[in-house]
């Protein structure tokens, strides 16, 4: 567990690595970030996208939220943190890839799964209900499976729901149709250390390496 002292020691190592004798990387990014991949990942502290993919600063533009969800495009005058970051990535950075990375043992999906309609929370349950179609799909298609199998399927199906929601944003849809942007669904199984990628040809998540 990281306390304040450990975080500050970590910053010292970071500063020495990137601002010590060789500051070329950050010097090259002073006037803008070069990221061409947007990663939409979960807030879960066990699943840091830059660590999981061993990326350097500037490699990924990252959005993290509960259960790595993308809401449908809505123009209702409310606050939309995920949508605004998505807009920036597509319009300003002109990212070439958007990856939604879900993961095993996701607390957000667990909350969705356990919600019987009477859940009490100010924000969480209304947010994770973005993935309610995934839960309903699993309940229908895998009704005889164990709960463990169902929840894992729900975690993966929620990624597909978010991929579909990405296409409700006209800027995303236009760039995909123009061949300038590619969408990906990834699933990190922290219990085995495996990364699975969705294969649209087979309709399944398959081992990446």
Secondary structure by P-SEA (a helix, b strand, c coil): cccaaaaaaaaaaaaaacccccaaaaaaacccccccbbbbccccccccccccccccccccccccccccccccccccccccaaaaaaaaaaccccccbbbbccccccaaaaaaaaccccccccccccccccaaaaaaaaaaccccccaaaaaaaaaaaaaaaaaaaaaccaaaaaaaaaccbbbbbbbbcccccbbbbbccccccccccc
